[in-house]
Amino acid sequence: MTNQEIFDLMDRFQRSSLRSMKLSCQEFSIELEQGAPAAAAAAPAAVPAPAAAAPAPQPESPVISAPLVGTYYAASAPDQPPFVNPGDRVKKGQTVCLIEAMKMMSEVPAPCDCVIEEVLKANGELAAFGEPLFRYRPC
């Protein structure tokens, strides 16, 4: 990895909502960590809303998570349509997105036949290992 690639990675990490990241390969290892934003630390605690106004908790639907740290891509190329949209029915093993790490593209497959309920990442955003990318409903 070149110095410029490391600096670009550090810049993207600093602008992301991630708090820590570890990347290792044969030649090197890098670990990045950042504390809570100063504005968040100085903000007063919010007063909780009355219990009657809170909506009833709904069971969480399963998620497709990022298998590695990298950049999330919704389509195979900028001029191509996304692999999936909310409401799409997909088959087990069908590609739902790409994750780019160190100039290598990895396809993320659907874990089962399902309907994509929600896309949780924006195209080009950094995804952490295990971070949810999609909510789905099994078919």
For each residue, the residues with C-beta under 8 A, 3 or more apart:
1: 5 6 9 25 27 28 102
2: 5 6
3: 6 7
4: 7 8
5: 1 2 8 9
6: 1 2 3 9 10 30
7: 3 4 10 11
8: 4 5 11 12
9: 1 5 6 12 13 23 30 32
10: 6 7 13 14 32
11: 7 8 14 15
12: 8 9 15 16 71 126
13: 9 10 16 18 21 32 34 126
14: 10 11 34
15: 11 12
16: 12 13 125 126
17:
18: 13 21 34 126 128
19: 33 34 35 36
20: 31 32 33 34
21: 13 18 31 32 33 69 128
22: 29 30 31 32
23: 9 29 30 31 69
24: 28 29 30
25: 1 28 29 102
26:
27: 1
28: 1 24 25
29: 22 23 24 25
30: 6 9 22 23 24
31: 20 21 22 23
32: 9 10 13 20 21 22
33: 19 20 21
34: 13 14 18 19 20
35: 19
36: 19 40 41
37: 40 41
38: 41 42
39: 42 43
40: 36 37 43
41: 36 37 38
42: 38 39
43: 39 40
44:
45:
46:
47:
48:
49: 53 54
50: 53 54
51: 54
52:
53: 49 50
54: 49 50 51
55: 58
56:
57:
58: 55
59:
60: 63
61: 117 135 136 137
62: 111 135 136 137 138
63: 60 120 132 133 134 135 136
64: 96 108 110 111 132 133 134 136
65: 130 131 132 133
66: 69 70 72 99 108 127 128 129 130 131 132 133
67: 99 106 108 129
68: 99 101 106 129
69: 21 23 66 101 126 127 128 129
70: 66 99 100 101 102 106 126 127
71: 12 99 100 101 124 125 126 127
72: 66 97 98 99 121 122 123 124 125 126 127 133
73: 76 97 98 99 100 105 123 124
74: 82 83 84 97 119 121 123
75: 78 80 81 82 83 123
76: 73 80 83 98
77: 80
78: 75
79:
80: 75 76 77
81: 75
82: 74 75 85 97 119 123
83: 74 75 76 94 95 96 97 98
84: 74 88 90 96 97 116 119 134
85: 82 88 116 119
86: 116 117 118 119
87: 115 116 117
88: 84 85 115 116
89: 113 114 115 139
90: 84 94 96 110 113 114 115 116
91: 94 110 113
92: 109 110 111 112 113
93: 109 110
94: 83 90 91 109 110
95: 83 98 107 108 109 110
96: 64 83 84 90 108 109 110 116 133 134
97: 72 73 74 82 83 84 107 108 121 133 134
98: 72 73 76 83 95 105 106 107 108
99: 66 67 68 70 71 72 73 105 106 108 127
100: 70 71 73 103 104 105 106
101: 68 69 70 71 104 106
102: 1 25 70
103: 100
104: 100 101
105: 73 98 99 100
106: 67 68 70 98 99 100 101
107: 95 97 98
108: 64 66 67 95 96 97 98 99 133
109: 92 93 94 95 96
110: 64 90 91 92 93 94 95 96 113 114 136
111: 62 64 92 114
112: 92 138 139
113: 89 90 91 92 110 138 139
114: 89 90 110 111 136 137 138 139
115: 87 88 89 90 136 137 139
116: 84 85 86 87 88 90 96 119 134 135 136
117: 61 86 87 134 135 136 137
118: 86 134 135
119: 74 82 84 85 86 116 133 134
120: 63 132 133 134 135
121: 72 74 97 125 127 131 133
122: 72 125
123: 72 73 74 75 82
124: 71 72 73
125: 16 71 72 121 122
126: 12 13 16 18 69 70 71 72
127: 66 69 70 71 72 99 121 131 133
128: 18 21 66 69 131
129: 66 67 68 69
130: 65 66
131: 65 66 121 127 128
132: 63 64 65 66 120 135
133: 63 64 65 66 72 96 97 108 119 120 121 127
134: 63 64 84 96 97 116 117 118 119 120
135: 61 62 63 116 117 118 120 132
136: 61 62 63 64 110 114 115 116 117
137: 61 62 114 115 117
138: 62 112 113 114
139: 89 112 113 114 115
